[in-house]
Amino acid sequence: GIQVEQSPPDLILQEGANSTLRCNFSDSVNNLQWFHQNPWGQLINLFYIPSGTKQNGRLSATTVATERYSLLYISSSQTTDSGVYFCAAYDYKLSFGAGTTVTVRA
Amino acid sequence: EPEVTQTPSHQVTQMGQEVILRCVPISNHLYFYWYRQILGQKVEFLVSFYNNEISEKSEIFDDQFSVERPDGSNFTLKIRSTKLEDSAMYFCASSGGSQREGKQYFGPGTRLTVT
């Protein structure tokens, strides 16, 4: 099955900072999703982005399918952005990466 | 945005007992999934379901597990004889449309604790 790798594994930010999270996948995909796992364990859909660029408020994502990677940008980070960010790529199922744990300090 | 719902939010059971986790997918969706996440680990695929039958399953989904769509709205995961290592968060997901690879919508999860 498809392999998904995320980097960095951990990220500590000062409030207001910008950051980039990376997701590499081992094969071509027709679906790439980004999630934020909140402190209650819920997976919050951030982006469905098999290719191209999308923006949602302070978050944006870019997937370059031909080069097998996706990037999640967090701008002007806030403490509420803390949590684990997962990307997941679809072959016949969603295969998740191990996640990036983001800690935003006030 | 439409939502997938799951019940219960938290279930505690004793080893060897049967549990049924319930999900209500988004009403016009055609593809249904179960995933699990052991504490501190990544989310793992268990099974996918389409047209009233299992379409794919992982190695985790052994004979102890079964899925069912008993009516037009519910989708259930049954674990026949729970083990300590079944303790995890279980997520239901659904996707719609004509493409399997469409966006998957996840429920809030059921946290299963086996004692």
Interface residues (C-beta under 8 A of the other chain):
Chain A: V29 N30 N31 Q33 F35 W40 G41 Q42 L43 N45 Y48 P50 F86 A88 Y90 Y92 K93 L94 S95 F96 G97 A98 G99
Chain B: E1 Y33 Y35 Q37 K42 V43 E44 F45 S48 S55 E56 S58 M89 F91 A93 Q99 R100 E101 G102 K103 Q104 Y105 F106 P108 G109 R111
